[in-house]
Structure formats: structure tokens, C-alpha cells
């Protein structure tokens, strides 16, 4: 057993629901601010303030582009702004009347931005002036979600003159390029507008998101595919197999493999045709829903894609919190899960940012000691999609920017307990670790050894051993027991990744 090499240290990522002693050697039982990709365990990037501080606490952020500018829209409870990185404009028009609990939804139809807070009439903005009420929309109507599908606007979860229709989907007349729909009147036979109740299931409408050639309508415990067929019927609706729905508005994201959805009690992946498949069963399901998400604030959860990293972030309030303070990170290329701290985030979206904003010297807030980027260089191309997060700070942050969390040092933890190396009945001594890190020369990490005599007992940990990248070759320590444990930590400093490690283990007696 003397030297045991553990390759591809990020192969399995974070697994909490199974007993640690039953996991493969390259799975991790606890992490903080770590992602897993390319077979590596990697400390997450930081986040940096972008634009000037918002005038309101933002509860919604969304990209919008015209022929000449790339805007980011952010909405508070009573005002809406757009920012192009150079200037900010108030586009509110008639002030919204919602609260922080009234979740915004939005989409772009034919180059026109549609947004809705669920308590006021849907609004639109075409790049000039202020937000305006949707044409042809009855002022006594409300909808839970507004979306765009092909050349139609789709409203889901309808209220008419104070009466709620929880299974109703309405669609507009076809919109001309560069314009919004002219009619929502389902009784006008000269228009395509219509409505239909999807009442096969009794659960309530939640939200919607296009997927390929369909628009997926999510209810609490079911989902329906809406497809254009033309003719007098315009659309057909088909229930997707299974009993999964959406936990709260905004809890789905598009990936190359389909929609990833935070459902009631699971996180699932589906292609709009087949029954959804769980992504966290036997890995994180019990841990997430039993111990992590605050039950009183579950409607603040949301899901967002981070395409540049091939990731989906499941953002949620931890127990006792009212805004999102943690994100589970799923990599769709490697099917691994990581975990990241969030700065009281209310919403997030991915989109293209003007390079002069994202790549400027002033946007780089790292110290010389921590900054691992090249002079006047950005790790993304100008066309890359970037992830922006709205926070109660109030602030808008760009994710994976630099090495700190807006100037605050990042604490990262990579821990594995229950290491038996296929001999749970044998005593064993770990006396050194030889990790293979990728980081800036001089970066300091800390390695700790632990051990326990049985699988049910938490390990007893030894002292932290400093490891300096570029000069330290091995970490010498001591831990003796049937089940060994390893912890690797960093406190601030540049980003780092571990490719593999070799442990020096001396076998002892049986029982």
C-alpha cells in the first residue's frame, strides 16, 4: 500500500448522500467554493462589481441588445434601469407596484424586451424611451409569467378581472419583426391569439422556458410542451411524462443536453420529450432538500446557466437566509457537482457584456499578490457569454472575475473522509501527501490529515501543514486509523486546481 496515487482528482465531484467510506477515492465528501471539470478539483473564480452601484436593490437582471449597444436591464420593486457600461437610464415609465417577493420574468421577442412582475400588466421596451404597457393586453388582466416563443408572446397563469385561472396559457397574435403583438383577443377570428386551460393536472402554473422547437410550460408538479403546428389551432400541447414540475419562477436553465430544472424535491434534466432524469439522486438529493434550502424562502431559488464554463448554477437561500447565499454547480460536460458561496444574490443571467466594461483595467480589482491574469488581458473573448448576478448590496457582480469576492478573500475547502483504500478492517498510517497543483508560484495552501477508528465516528484532525506551490514538494504529517481523511484549504490567494495526488500510507494490523 505504501504509495497510493489518486488520479483525476475531480472525476466524481461532491457526493454527500452516500457514506464517505463507500465513495470512490476521487470523490469528495465536503467542499466549499470548488468546481470540478477536466478531471480536476478547481477553486472557483471570484466576482467583481460591474457598472456603477445600482440606484435600487436589483431583483432582476437581463441582457438586451440593439444594433448599436449591449444593455443590461435591472429592475427593483418600483423602478427599472438599463446600463451599457457607459451610462445608465431610468426606463421605468409607470412605476411597478410589486414587492421583493414578486418575481420578475422576461424574454426578448423580435428584438423587443418583455418583462413582467406578476402584479402589474406586462411591459415592453424597444431600446428607446421608457417601458410601456403591452398593446392589446386588457388592463384588468395579469399573468404569472411572460415569455417569447417563435413570433408569439406567451402568458402563463392568468388572472382576469381579479379571477385567477391557474391552468390557463394565453398567446398573442403573431408579432411583426421589431414589434410587439398587436392583439391578445382570443375571440377575434382574424387574429392568431388564443388561450387554453392545461388542467389535466391540478397543480398551478409557475413559469416557462423555450427548449429547441418547443416552449415548455412548467407547473408545480408537471410540465407541458407547447409546439407550433399552424392552421386554426396554432399550437398543440402535450404533457411531458413524469410528475416533475418547477419549484419557483426562474428555476430552469437551458443547456446543450436539455433543461435543468430545480423541482420540488429533486434536480432533473429533460429533453422536452422523455421523462426527466434526476441529476442528484444518491449524490446530493437528501442533503440539499433536508438540510440546505430555507423552507420559508424556497421561492427565492433560481437556476442559471454559465455557458463559458459548461455549468448550471442552482442558487438557493441557506437555512435562515432570505436571499441566495449558495450555488450548487453542475458541469454538463463532466456530470459533476461543486459548491460556491453567493453574495446575497436575488437573480442572475448570462449574456454578452461590452468588452470595454468586462475587460477594462478598472474592472480588475485584484491585488498584485493575488492576481493571476495577464496584463491587459481578459480570459474571455468579447463574444463570450458572462454571468451577472444581482445582489442586495445593492450591486451587480460579474462571476468568475478575478480571484476575490469583490475584494474579500475566498476561502476554499476540499475534504474527503472515510478513505479505507479497499481495506476498511486494516489500521493504516498516512504520513505524507504529494499533490499536483496548478496555480501561481508562491500560492499557499494548507493540508490537514485526519483519521478515525470506525466509519461512524468523525475523524480527529491534526495540525494544518502549509504547502507553497512551486517550492513545496510534499506535506508531511501523521494520522493513524482505519479510515483516513484529507483536507485541502486556501484562504485568499490566486485560483488553483489539483489534478491528482499521491499519499504515502503505511499498512498496519487487522482489527
C-alpha positions as CSV (number, residue, x, y, z in Angstrom):
1,X,0.0,0.0,0.0
2,X,3.0,2.3,0.6
3,X,2.3,4.9,-2.2
4,X,-1.2,5.3,-3.4
5,X,-1.9,7.6,-6.3
6,X,-5.3,9.1,-6.8
7,X,-5.7,10.3,-10.4
8,X,-8.3,12.7,-11.9
9,X,-9.0,14.3,-8.5
10,X,-12.2,15.9,-9.8
11,X,-13.7,12.9,-11.6
12,X,-16.7,12.5,-9.2
13,X,-17.0,15.9,-7.6
14,X,-19.1,16.4,-4.4
15,X,-21.1,13.4,-3.1
16,X,-22.8,13.8,0.2
17,X,-25.7,11.4,0.3
18,X,-23.6,8.3,0.4
19,X,-21.5,7.1,3.3
20,X,-18.0,8.5,2.8
21,X,-16.3,5.1,3.1
22,X,-18.4,3.8,0.2
23,X,-17.3,6.5,-2.2
24,X,-14.6,6.2,-4.9
25,X,-11.2,7.6,-3.8
26,X,-11.5,10.6,-6.2
27,X,-14.9,11.7,-4.9
28,X,-15.2,14.5,-2.2
29,X,-17.4,14.4,0.9
30,X,-17.3,18.2,1.6
31,X,-16.3,21.2,-0.4
32,X,-16.6,25.0,-0.4
33,X,-16.0,27.2,-3.3
34,X,-14.9,24.4,-5.5
35,X,-15.9,23.2,-9.0
36,X,-14.9,20.1,-10.9
37,X,-14.1,19.9,-14.5
38,X,-11.5,18.4,-16.8
39,X,-10.8,15.8,-14.2
40,X,-9.5,18.5,-11.8
41,X,-10.7,19.9,-8.5
42,X,-10.7,23.6,-9.1
43,X,-11.1,26.6,-6.8
44,X,-13.9,28.8,-8.2
45,X,-13.2,32.2,-9.7
46,X,-14.1,35.4,-7.8
47,X,-16.7,38.0,-8.6
48,X,-16.3,41.7,-9.2
49,X,-18.6,44.7,-9.2
50,X,-19.6,45.8,-12.7
51,X,-21.2,49.1,-13.7
52,X,-21.7,51.7,-11.1
53,X,-23.7,50.8,-7.9
54,X,-27.4,50.4,-8.8
55,X,-29.8,53.1,-7.7
56,X,-32.2,50.5,-6.4
57,X,-31.8,47.0,-5.0
58,X,-32.0,44.8,-8.1
59,X,-34.3,41.8,-8.1
60,X,-34.0,41.1,-11.8
61,X,-31.1,41.4,-14.3
62,X,-31.4,40.6,-18.0
63,X,-29.3,41.2,-21.2
64,X,-30.7,43.2,-24.1
65,X,-29.0,44.1,-27.3
66,X,-29.8,46.6,-30.1
67,X,-27.8,47.1,-33.3
68,X,-25.5,49.6,-31.6
69,X,-25.5,48.8,-27.9
70,X,-25.4,45.9,-25.4
71,X,-27.6,46.8,-22.4
72,X,-28.2,45.1,-19.1
73,X,-31.6,45.7,-17.6
74,X,-32.0,45.6,-13.9
75,X,-35.3,46.0,-12.0
76,X,-36.1,47.0,-8.4
77,X,-39.5,46.9,-6.9
78,X,-40.6,50.3,-8.2
79,X,-38.1,51.2,-10.9
80,X,-36.3,49.7,-13.9
81,X,-32.9,50.8,-15.4
82,X,-30.7,49.9,-18.3
83,X,-26.9,50.2,-18.3
84,X,-24.5,49.9,-21.2
85,X,-21.4,50.3,-19.1
86,X,-21.0,54.0,-20.0
87,X,-24.3,55.4,-18.9
88,X,-27.4,54.4,-17.0
89,X,-31.0,55.3,-17.9
90,X,-34.2,55.1,-16.0
91,X,-36.8,53.4,-18.3
92,X,-39.5,52.9,-15.7
93,X,-42.4,54.7,-17.2
94,X,-45.4,53.8,-14.9
95,X,-43.8,52.6,-11.7
96,X,-44.3,48.9,-10.9
97,X,-46.2,48.1,-7.7
98,X,-44.7,44.7,-6.8
99,X,-42.6,43.7,-3.8
100,X,-39.3,41.8,-3.5
101,X,-41.4,38.6,-3.3
102,X,-43.0,39.3,-6.7
103,X,-40.5,37.6,-9.1
104,X,-39.9,39.1,-12.4
105,X,-39.9,37.2,-15.7
106,X,-38.6,38.3,-19.0
107,X,-37.9,37.5,-22.6
108,X,-36.9,39.1,-25.9
109,X,-39.4,38.8,-28.8
110,X,-38.4,40.1,-32.3
111,X,-35.7,42.3,-30.7
112,X,-38.2,43.8,-28.1
113,X,-37.7,43.2,-24.4
114,X,-40.8,41.9,-22.5
115,X,-40.8,41.9,-18.7
116,X,-43.5,41.2,-16.1
117,X,-43.6,41.1,-12.2
118,X,-46.9,39.2,-11.9
119,X,-48.9,42.0,-10.2
120,X,-48.9,44.7,-13.0
121,X,-49.6,44.3,-16.7
122,X,-46.7,43.0,-18.8
123,X,-44.4,45.8,-20.2
124,X,-42.1,46.1,-23.1
125,X,-39.1,48.2,-24.2
126,X,-37.7,48.5,-27.7
127,X,-34.4,50.3,-26.9
128,X,-35.7,53.9,-26.6
129,X,-37.9,55.8,-24.3
130,X,-39.5,54.1,-21.3
131,X,-41.3,50.9,-20.6
132,X,-44.9,50.7,-22.0
133,X,-47.9,48.5,-21.4
134,X,-48.3,45.6,-23.8
135,X,-50.5,46.6,-26.8
136,X,-53.8,44.7,-27.0
137,X,-53.5,43.5,-23.4
138,X,-56.6,44.0,-21.3
139,X,-55.6,46.3,-18.3
140,X,-57.6,44.1,-16.0
141,X,-55.5,41.0,-16.8
142,X,-52.4,39.8,-15.1
143,X,-50.1,36.9,-15.7
144,X,-47.6,35.0,-13.6
145,X,-45.0,34.6,-16.4
146,X,-44.4,36.3,-19.7
147,X,-42.3,34.6,-22.4
148,X,-41.5,34.6,-26.1
149,X,-41.9,31.6,-28.4
150,X,-41.2,32.0,-32.2
151,X,-43.1,35.2,-33.2
152,X,-45.6,35.0,-30.3
153,X,-45.7,36.2,-26.8
154,X,-46.9,33.7,-24.3
155,X,-48.6,34.5,-20.9
156,X,-48.9,31.7,-18.4
157,X,-51.0,31.6,-15.2
158,X,-53.7,34.2,-16.0
159,X,-55.8,36.5,-13.8
160,X,-58.8,38.2,-15.4
161,X,-60.6,41.0,-13.5
162,X,-59.4,39.5,-10.2
163,X,-60.3,35.9,-11.0
164,X,-57.3,33.6,-11.2
165,X,-57.1,30.9,-13.9
166,X,-54.1,28.8,-12.7
167,X,-54.1,26.4,-15.7
168,X,-54.5,29.0,-18.4
169,X,-52.0,29.8,-21.1
170,X,-52.6,32.7,-23.5
171,X,-50.8,33.6,-26.6
172,X,-50.8,36.7,-28.7
173,X,-51.3,37.4,-32.4
174,X,-48.0,36.9,-34.4
175,X,-45.8,39.9,-34.0
176,X,-44.0,41.6,-36.9
177,X,-40.2,41.9,-36.8
178,X,-39.1,44.6,-34.4
179,X,-42.5,45.0,-32.9
180,X,-44.7,43.6,-30.1
181,X,-48.0,41.7,-30.7
182,X,-51.0,43.9,-31.7
183,X,-53.7,41.7,-30.1
184,X,-54.4,39.2,-27.4
185,X,-58.1,38.8,-28.2
186,X,-58.9,35.1,-28.5
187,X,-62.4,35.9,-29.8
188,X,-61.1,37.8,-32.9
189,X,-61.1,35.3,-35.7
190,X,-58.8,37.4,-37.8
191,X,-56.0,37.0,-35.3
192,X,-53.9,34.1,-34.1
193,X,-54.4,35.0,-30.5
194,X,-55.8,32.2,-28.3
195,X,-56.0,30.6,-24.9
196,X,-56.3,27.2,-23.4
197,X,-56.5,25.5,-20.0
198,X,-54.0,22.8,-19.3
199,X,-56.0,21.3,-16.5
200,X,-55.1,17.6,-16.8
201,X,-53.1,18.1,-13.6
202,X,-54.4,20.1,-10.7
203,X,-51.1,21.8,-9.8
204,X,-50.6,25.5,-10.6
205,X,-48.7,27.4,-13.3
206,X,-45.2,28.5,-12.4
207,X,-43.0,29.6,-15.3
208,X,-42.0,28.8,-18.9
209,X,-38.8,28.4,-21.0
210,X,-38.3,27.5,-24.7
211,X,-36.4,24.3,-25.5
212,X,-35.5,23.6,-29.1
213,X,-38.6,23.8,-31.2
214,X,-41.0,23.8,-28.1
215,X,-41.9,26.1,-25.3
216,X,-42.0,24.2,-22.0
217,X,-44.8,25.3,-19.6
218,X,-44.0,24.4,-16.1
219,X,-46.5,23.8,-13.3
220,X,-45.6,22.8,-9.7
221,X,-45.5,19.0,-10.4
222,X,-45.9,18.7,-14.1
223,X,-44.8,20.2,-17.4
224,X,-46.2,20.6,-20.9
225,X,-44.6,21.0,-24.3
226,X,-46.2,23.8,-26.4
227,X,-45.5,23.4,-30.1
228,X,-46.4,25.4,-33.2
229,X,-48.5,23.5,-35.7
230,X,-50.2,26.4,-37.6
231,X,-53.7,26.2,-39.1
232,X,-56.7,27.3,-37.0
233,X,-55.3,25.5,-33.9
234,X,-52.0,27.3,-34.0
235,X,-50.4,25.3,-31.1
236,X,-50.6,21.8,-29.8
237,X,-50.0,20.9,-26.1
238,X,-48.6,17.7,-24.9
239,X,-47.9,16.6,-21.3
240,X,-44.3,15.5,-20.7
241,X,-44.1,12.2,-18.9
242,X,-43.4,12.2,-15.1
243,X,-44.5,14.1,-12.1
244,X,-41.8,16.7,-12.0
245,X,-42.5,20.5,-12.2
246,X,-40.7,23.7,-11.2
247,X,-40.1,24.7,-7.6
248,X,-40.4,28.5,-8.2
249,X,-40.1,31.0,-11.0
250,X,-36.8,31.1,-12.8
251,X,-35.9,27.6,-11.7
252,X,-34.8,26.2,-15.1
253,X,-31.9,26.8,-17.4
254,X,-31.1,25.8,-21.0
255,X,-28.1,23.5,-21.7
256,X,-26.9,21.6,-24.7
257,X,-28.4,18.5,-23.1
258,X,-31.8,20.0,-22.3
259,X,-33.4,21.9,-19.5
260,X,-32.0,21.6,-16.0
261,X,-34.9,22.2,-13.5
262,X,-35.0,22.6,-9.8
263,X,-38.1,20.7,-9.0
264,X,-39.9,20.1,-5.7
265,X,-37.5,17.6,-4.1
266,X,-35.1,17.0,-7.0
267,X,-32.9,18.5,-9.7
268,X,-33.7,17.0,-13.1
269,X,-32.6,17.1,-16.7
270,X,-35.1,16.6,-19.6
271,X,-35.2,17.0,-23.4
272,X,-38.8,18.1,-23.7
273,X,-39.9,14.6,-24.8
274,X,-38.8,11.9,-22.4
275,X,-39.4,11.7,-18.7
276,X,-37.0,13.9,-16.7
277,X,-34.0,12.2,-15.1
278,X,-32.6,13.1,-11.7
279,X,-29.1,14.6,-11.5
280,X,-28.7,14.3,-7.8
281,X,-30.2,11.0,-6.6
282,X,-27.6,9.2,-4.5
283,X,-25.4,12.2,-4.6
284,X,-26.9,15.4,-3.1
285,X,-30.7,15.0,-3.0
286,X,-31.3,14.3,0.7
287,X,-28.6,16.8,1.8
288,X,-29.9,19.6,-0.4
289,X,-33.6,19.3,0.5
290,X,-33.3,18.2,4.1
291,X,-30.6,20.5,5.4
292,X,-29.8,23.3,2.9
293,X,-32.7,25.2,1.4
294,X,-34.6,27.5,3.7
295,X,-38.2,26.3,3.7
296,X,-39.7,29.7,4.2
297,X,-37.7,31.3,1.3
298,X,-37.7,28.5,-1.2
299,X,-39.4,30.8,-3.8
300,X,-36.2,32.9,-3.9
301,X,-34.4,29.9,-5.5
302,X,-33.4,30.2,-9.2
303,X,-31.4,28.4,-11.8
304,X,-29.0,30.0,-14.3
305,X,-26.5,28.7,-16.9
306,X,-22.9,29.7,-17.1
307,X,-22.1,28.7,-20.7
308,X,-18.4,29.7,-20.7
309,X,-17.8,27.1,-18.0
310,X,-20.3,24.5,-19.3
311,X,-22.2,24.9,-16.0
312,X,-25.6,25.3,-14.4
313,X,-25.9,27.1,-11.0
314,X,-28.6,26.0,-8.6
315,X,-28.9,29.1,-6.4
316,X,-30.7,28.9,-3.1
317,X,-31.0,30.6,0.3
318,X,-29.4,28.5,3.0
319,X,-31.4,27.8,6.2
320,X,-32.1,31.1,8.0
321,X,-31.4,33.2,4.9
322,X,-33.9,35.2,2.7
323,X,-31.7,35.6,-0.4
324,X,-29.4,33.2,-2.3
325,X,-26.2,32.5,-0.4
326,X,-25.1,29.2,-2.0
327,X,-25.0,27.7,-5.5
328,X,-24.6,24.1,-6.4
329,X,-22.6,24.0,-9.7
330,X,-23.3,21.2,-12.2
331,X,-20.9,20.8,-15.1
332,X,-22.8,19.3,-18.0
333,X,-19.6,18.0,-19.7
334,X,-18.4,16.0,-16.7
335,X,-21.6,15.5,-14.8
336,X,-20.0,16.6,-11.5
337,X,-21.3,18.9,-8.7
338,X,-19.4,21.7,-6.9
339,X,-20.4,24.4,-4.4
340,X,-19.9,28.1,-4.3
341,X,-20.8,31.0,-1.9
342,X,-23.0,33.7,-3.2
343,X,-23.2,37.4,-2.0
344,X,-26.9,37.6,-1.1
345,X,-28.0,37.2,-4.8
346,X,-31.5,37.8,-5.9
347,X,-31.3,36.9,-9.6
348,X,-28.7,36.2,-12.3
349,X,-28.5,35.9,-16.1
350,X,-25.9,35.1,-18.8
351,X,-25.2,37.3,-21.7
352,X,-22.6,39.3,-23.7
353,X,-21.1,42.3,-22.0
354,X,-19.3,45.1,-23.9
355,X,-15.6,44.3,-23.8
356,X,-14.7,47.8,-22.7
357,X,-16.6,47.0,-19.5
358,X,-15.6,43.4,-18.8
359,X,-12.0,43.7,-20.0
360,X,-11.0,47.1,-18.6
361,X,-8.2,47.7,-16.2
362,X,-10.6,49.3,-13.7
363,X,-12.7,46.2,-13.6
364,X,-9.7,44.2,-12.3
365,X,-9.8,44.6,-8.5
366,X,-7.2,42.0,-7.5
367,X,-4.1,42.8,-5.6
368,X,-0.7,42.2,-7.2
369,X,-0.2,39.2,-4.9
370,X,-3.5,37.6,-5.8
371,X,-4.0,38.5,-9.5
372,X,-3.2,35.6,-11.8
373,X,-4.3,37.3,-15.0
374,X,-2.1,38.7,-17.7
375,X,-1.5,42.4,-18.1
376,X,-4.3,44.0,-20.2
377,X,-5.7,40.6,-21.0
378,X,-9.2,39.1,-20.3
379,X,-9.6,35.3,-20.0
380,X,-12.8,35.6,-22.1
381,X,-13.3,36.7,-25.7
382,X,-15.5,39.7,-26.4
383,X,-18.3,37.4,-27.7
384,X,-18.3,35.1,-24.7
385,X,-21.4,35.0,-22.5
386,X,-20.7,36.2,-19.0
387,X,-22.7,35.5,-15.9
388,X,-24.0,38.6,-14.0
389,X,-25.5,38.4,-10.5
390,X,-27.9,40.9,-8.8
391,X,-27.3,41.4,-5.1
392,X,-29.0,43.2,-2.2
393,X,-25.7,45.0,-1.6
394,X,-27.1,46.7,-3.8
395,X,-24.8,45.6,-6.5
396,X,-24.4,43.8,-9.8
397,X,-21.4,41.4,-10.0
398,X,-19.7,39.6,-12.8
399,X,-19.0,36.0,-11.9
400,X,-15.6,34.3,-12.4
401,X,-13.9,37.7,-12.5
402,X,-10.6,37.7,-10.7
403,X,-9.7,35.8,-7.5
404,X,-11.6,37.5,-4.8
405,X,-15.2,38.0,-4.0
406,X,-15.4,41.8,-4.7
407,X,-12.3,42.4,-2.7
408,X,-13.0,39.8,0.0
409,X,-10.7,36.8,0.2
410,X,-12.1,33.5,-0.9
411,X,-12.0,30.5,1.5
412,X,-11.9,27.2,-0.4
413,X,-12.2,23.7,1.1
414,X,-11.7,20.3,-0.4
415,X,-12.3,17.5,2.0
416,X,-12.5,13.7,1.9
417,X,-13.2,11.5,4.9
418,X,-13.8,7.7,5.1
419,X,-10.7,6.7,3.0
420,X,-10.2,3.0,3.5
421,X,-8.3,2.2,0.3
422,X,-10.2,-1.1,0.0
423,X,-9.2,-2.3,3.4
424,X,-11.7,-1.0,6.0
425,X,-10.7,-3.6,8.5
426,X,-7.0,-2.6,8.5
427,X,-5.2,0.1,10.5
428,X,-3.2,2.4,8.4
429,X,-0.9,5.4,8.8
430,X,-0.8,8.4,6.4
431,X,2.5,10.3,6.8
432,X,2.8,12.5,3.7
433,X,0.8,13.8,0.7
434,X,2.3,14.8,-2.7
435,X,-0.4,16.8,-4.5
436,X,-0.1,18.1,-8.1
437,X,-1.4,21.6,-8.2
438,X,-1.9,24.2,-10.9
439,X,-1.6,27.7,-9.6
440,X,0.6,30.8,-9.4
441,X,4.1,30.1,-7.9
442,X,4.1,31.2,-4.3
443,X,0.4,30.4,-3.7
444,X,0.0,28.9,-0.2
445,X,-2.5,26.1,0.6
446,X,-2.9,24.1,3.8
447,X,-3.2,20.4,4.1
448,X,-4.5,18.5,7.1
449,X,-4.6,14.8,7.9
450,X,-7.3,13.1,9.9
451,X,-8.3,9.6,10.9
452,X,-11.0,7.6,12.8
453,X,-11.2,4.0,14.0
454,X,-14.7,3.3,12.7
455,X,-16.9,4.6,9.9
456,X,-19.5,6.2,12.3
457,X,-17.0,8.4,14.1
458,X,-15.9,11.8,12.8
459,X,-12.2,12.0,12.1
460,X,-9.7,13.5,14.6
461,X,-7.8,16.1,12.7
462,X,-4.1,17.0,13.0
463,X,-2.4,20.4,12.5
464,X,-2.5,22.3,9.2
465,X,0.6,21.9,7.1
466,X,1.5,24.8,4.8
467,X,2.1,23.9,1.1
468,X,3.7,26.6,-1.1
469,X,3.2,26.0,-4.8
470,X,6.5,26.0,-6.7
471,X,8.7,25.2,-3.7
472,X,7.0,22.6,-1.5
473,X,7.1,19.0,-2.8
474,X,5.2,17.2,-0.1
475,X,3.2,17.7,3.0
476,X,4.5,15.7,6.0
477,X,2.0,14.8,8.7
478,X,0.6,12.0,10.8
479,X,-2.8,10.3,11.2
480,X,-3.5,6.7,12.1
481,X,-6.8,4.8,11.9
482,X,-8.9,2.5,9.8
483,X,-10.5,5.4,8.0
484,X,-8.3,8.3,6.9
485,X,-9.2,11.8,5.9
486,X,-7.6,14.6,3.9
487,X,-8.5,18.3,3.9
488,X,-7.0,20.9,1.5
489,X,-7.8,24.6,2.1
490,X,-6.9,28.0,0.8
491,X,-7.6,31.4,2.4
492,X,-7.4,34.1,-0.3
493,X,-4.7,34.0,-2.9
494,X,-5.0,33.1,-6.6
495,X,-7.1,30.4,-8.1
496,X,-5.8,26.9,-8.0
497,X,-6.6,23.4,-9.2
498,X,-5.5,19.9,-8.2
499,X,-5.0,17.3,-10.8
500,X,-4.1,14.3,-8.7
501,X,-2.2,13.3,-5.5
502,X,-0.1,10.6,-4.1
503,X,-0.4,9.5,-0.5
504,X,2.3,7.7,1.5
505,X,0.4,5.2,3.5
506,X,1.9,2.5,5.8
507,X,-0.4,-0.5,6.4
508,X,-0.9,-1.7,9.9
509,X,-2.6,-4.7,11.6
510,X,-6.0,-6.0,11.0
511,X,-8.7,-5.2,13.6
